[in-house]
Amino acid sequence: MIRQETIDTILERTDIVALIGEHVHLRKCGSRYVGCCPFHNEKTPSFYVSPQTGRFKCFGCGEGGDAIHFIEKVENKTFIEAVKTLAQRANVEIEHEQESAEAKQKRLHKEALWIANKQVADFYRKQFLQSKEAQAYAYRRWGKEYSTLKEIGYAPADGHALQQLPVKADFLKELGLLNRGGYDFYQNRIVIQIHDRFGHVIGFTARCMDEQQPKYLNSSDSLIFHKSTVLFGIEDAWKTAAKQDKMFLVEGAPDCMRLQSIGIYNTVAALGSAWNETHFSTIKRIASKVCFLPDADPPKNGEPYGHGIQVVMEAGTLAMENGLSVSIKEIPDTDDNKKQDPDTFFKNTNIFNATEETDFILWMADKLFPQTNTTEEQRLTIKKIAYLLSLIDDETGVSMYIGKLTKYYQGRRLWLQAVDKERKLREEQDKKHKELDEDDLNHKYGFYIDHGCYMSITEKGSVYEWSNFTMVPLFHIKDTTNPKRLYKIKNAMKHEEILELKQEDLIALAKFKQKIEGLGNFIWKGTEKELTKLKSYLYEKTETATEITQMGWQRAGFYAFGNGVFHDCHFIPADEFGIVRLKDKGNFYLPSSSSIYKNDPKLFTFEKQFVHLNLSSVTLKEFTEQLFKVYGDNGRVGFCFYLAT
């Protein structure tokens, strides 16, 4: 299998205008190039090529994609053949990686899901072209050309519309396009496609056509879609972002679409979730600078800033911690104190260019210092700003910042001392959290890791191989009768599994070997003595969680569902391992949400149905108020009976 990094390099080095120009006569049209489509007969050119996004699109037949897809279509080649053609053209050496049977099966399944999503997207597009109401909404919002470019779709109100497609119902359910009752998940909604970097349709976000439902619904998590890691708009953003070494970050898909529609192509959005390290890790591979465009929300409940500002304060800090240079373009407040966001404010590039861009650290200082009234508040603010400065390696840069920060609090020496203190604190924390290197492992535990295997040196100086795998401790599940431990296990061939071990499986060597070998090519070659040494290392690095064995209200003060918990007025989903982290309560384990049991139809059947989908815009309080208003005491008794049973 061709390495993903190789494909990335090929696309980065390929000039799509020059490539397509070898097959199609192109002429410049604004910022793009236009010509007659090579995939269907036409007299009026409707085939556009964008050097900013590295993609092409025919507005006549609908064909579109990146350079690889163009070669696939125009030269009738497979994906691999097209990659090899472009690699030779770009003078890139192709690197392969060994693909196990399990990895191949997973890849083929992903490809099948991409195809299923594309068929659904095409269906929604046809429905859109037949709906005057849907067209009127989309064209009013984003314009006809951009709506066509993005292949905006429409999900009809008929709850069985997808049944007519030649797509397996199992695939549609896996992708969350059919609910448990067999009805279409999206009904009477404008549908926007979500793509990965290479243009595969990995999911959808859909806006309701009326105001009686949740405004936006996103695809549920699947093998090809993970809401917490998706960067909406990345397929059009990465090429320009790589050239400018900069990415603009907005809160939602409509904001991203607005900016890309006015020519700010290097814009992406976090799809309804908080910015996280995975997002910034992806961005950092493309660009070293990010600029946040926060929503301008009026402050609530006496808070000094609106929600959009608070989000960017946290996200900007995290971006700096991940090695990115950060700036802010802040939308000005309105005279009537109404909310504004990038979608409503940036109507054209003139407005965008006229909006001042400010360095994140200076922006933070400008926000925080006016809120300080006491010496202690000033000290804490200096500490926050000094922490940000401690993330900068360039001493000259730090010195320049301090020169500007003295207007908020005088005393250059004080600032230098504060930065130095924060650096020392970070170094101490990094030292605590740093993974033990091979020398430390060997000295403390008597083994080291080499090529994905546990090894040790015998008294005679020879190498003794303990295993063909390594283990990463995830959680210790605390239970008085049935304690367990979760591990991520990875063999030398890069195959990974999630492993749940009962305590007895770790005490008896035979049971341990039986358990791991049942997962596939995982072999333990050491004795019980070596296993004990490994356990000493693993146990020291393991967090603890409490297993939730019964759904509903918990003594710890939250309500448990099969896929997460409701705590402090918010639903917190379990991660892929079934773990929910509550800062004030601890860690909790929901086995029904763990990837270990996700595809086992026999286990946790009730818990897998008792899930919180968060699809309703009506709160329980609002519902019961109306119920009691209409039915009085009968409604109260009926509701209590429902809760009791």
Protein Blocks (a to p, Z undefined) as FASTA:
>chain_A
ZZfklmmmmmmmpcfklmmmmmpccddehjbccdddfkbccfbdcbdcdfknopacdfkn
opacdfklmmmmmnopafklmmmmmmmmnopacddddddfklmmmmmmmmmmmmmmmmmm
mmmmmmmmmmmklmmmmmmmnojklmmmnopacddfblklmmmpccdfklmmmnopacfk
opafbghiacdddddfkopafbdcdddfbfkbcfbacddddfkbcfklpcghklmmmmmm
mmnopacddfblklmmmmmmnopabgccdehiacdfklmmmmmmmpmcdcddddddddee
hiabdfklmmmmmmmmmmmmnopacddddddddfklpacdfklmmmbfklmmmpccddfk
lmmmmmmmmmpcbfklmmmmmmmmmmmmmmpmblklmmmmmmmmmmmogcjklmmmmmmm
mmmmmmmmmmmmpccdfklmmmmnopaceehiacdddfkopacdfbfcdcddfbdcddfk
lgcdddddddfkopacdddddfklmmpmklmmmmmmmnopcddfbdfklmmmmmmmmmmm
pccddddfbgcjdfkopacdfkbcceehiacdddfkopacdfknopcddfklpmklmmmm
kgoklmmmmccehlafbdfklmmmmmmmmnmmmlmmmmmmmmmZZ
